[in-house]
Amino acid sequence: MTQNDRMQYRKQKRLQRSAAIWSALEPFAYLLPFMVSIAIFTLYPVFNVVLMSFKEGFRMLTGQYTAIGLGNYTYVINDKYFANALTNTALYVAFVVPISTVLAVVLANLLNRKVRGMALFQTAYFLPMVTSITASGLAWKFMFSRDFGVINQVLSWFGVDKINWLQAPSWNIYALIIYGIWSILPFTIILLLSGLQNIDETYYTAARVDGAKSGRIFFRITVPMLAPTIGLVLTINTISSSKVFNELYPLFNGRPGHSYNLYTVVYYIFDQFYSKSKAGRAAAAALILFLIIFVITMLQQLIQRKWTH
Amino acid sequence: MLVEMIGLTKHFGTTKAVSDFTVTLQDGELTSLLGPSGCGKSTVLNMLAGILPPTSGQILFDGEDVTNLAPERRGIGLVFQNYALYPHMTVLQNITFPLEIQNVPREERLQRAREMAQLVHVDKLLERKPKQLSGGQQQRVAIARALVKRPRLLLLDEPLSNLDARLRLEMREEIRRIQQQTQVTTVFVTHDQEEAMSISDNIVLMKDGYLQQQDAPQALYNNPVNQFVADFLGNPPINHLYGALKNGQFVLEDGSAAFTLPMDVTAIQAERPLVLAIRAESAEIAQPGEQAVFDALIESVYTMGKEALAYLKVGTQEMRIYIDPDEGHQAGENIRVALKQRGVFLFDRETEARLL
């Protein structure tokens, strides 16, 4: 091998090696834009919120803080507005999630039939999803109106006295719950409808040939076979209802209930951050909410693993 | 139960799935509905089950008109191609479900389910879910679920098509055993002629929505009414030689070979285009002095254990016959072929009708 050959050989080896390195790295190059955006817009803020929650007296604009410690947490935990927010949020979740799921299962089952004009019904049920929550919230505000609202008018046919949904503090939460159920239904129905369409038609045929009526088919076949989707719906809806805020804002002109009686946890976070400029307390409350949702979701997963086939 | 279908017709829009179908199924027999895919056999089954209403015609169960009766009031058991076992129920719950619907008391429900499970040999799997069973076991459970109601008619829709070859053989025998043990009148839908031949008391062969022929398997094989029936049954498929009669001899269409047939052809008009159909086992290498003999060239020989299949050239046309592998015939050899009486048919080329 001459000097020249040897140089040629080395050059070739080098080229081969760099090609090998490139082929190993290439997939990461394609992932890079996504990773960068996740890092900037998700990981960094999350990390920052955790840090922020331990910074006492933190000022957003200057970045100054007085001490590092658990001060924000002790404040939030002892704040009666936060306690109020937790109770309201828990009540909201406890009503909205089960009621909306049951309603959605029934409605999805009805919408799954092959009936002429079904597209019209489907559109009607999915309309809330494409409507701005502010616009629909205003519409509901009118419907909840004590003297002119359609809801009280309908109730009056059944002999129910006028309810002051939006002005009487004790009724505020029920107005919020009703509106919350309405706004969460379309998405829930879509998930359940896709679950229903995955159930093979022959199961129904088999049951019908055996003489099963539609009620028994619904409870003994449809619902159990839909269980995995119902589990998914429960998890997603628990998480999203725990973060209730958007529904609250338009109903009470941006206030948490008629007389500041209906704080929710996210409204509390929003209030601490924007109105009171207490970023550290807001961060601490956000982390507490995160922990609660995390624990509930884990428990749900544990339970659901048992009753899904 | 005696099942009569009279002029049964089913149209889907402009598609004619089943046309003027008149067939009687005898009590206690296993009848196969056989035919290529799209021939209307599943449509007939669904009409018997009451899942599809017929466009016209009548269905009688033991003389009673059930044409417009709802499925659950017909006393039928149905086994689906994909079994349709409820995945969230155990084997036992799957089998008891039809009884639960009929409000049979719990004790009796369990007892009847256990008896059925024993009959189909799944009594050790009662607490399992369908997912934990093999295809053959799922099939057994599906049959138990169909039979637990004590139906007057058991309907099986391509029950073996989801199984692998070995299980298919096993389940074929099992279905036969269970049917003979219970003596339930059974309809078995299949596109597999071998399956139908081996399992049935009676075969109903269909094509394009029309009944072709109904008979016992061997009778169907030995005495087809038309070329379709002859072609559909038997493996390897029946041989075709195309030609016409001239001076009492069968002459291939390009005149490359001519020979006498082992049957009386005097009634058939000369020059009429014909198909001579010969089963692979109905021709043999001729002994000296034999009648109805023609020349052929062996193109290739495939030996399969006890027998060998020889591909022959007769004039310009081809056929397959079984030969004795021990006689050592080789490709390239010129032989003389004799036709037997049985398994040789003459069909009209145009109408496919059987002439002889």
Interface residues (C-beta under 8 A of the other chain):
Chain A: D200 T202 Y203 T205 A206 A207 R208 V209 D210 G211 A212 R216 R220 I221 P224 M225 A227 H309
Chain B: A49 G50 I51 P71 E72 R73 I76 L78 F80 N82 A84 Y86 P87 H88 M89 F97 P98 I101 Q102 K129 K131 K149
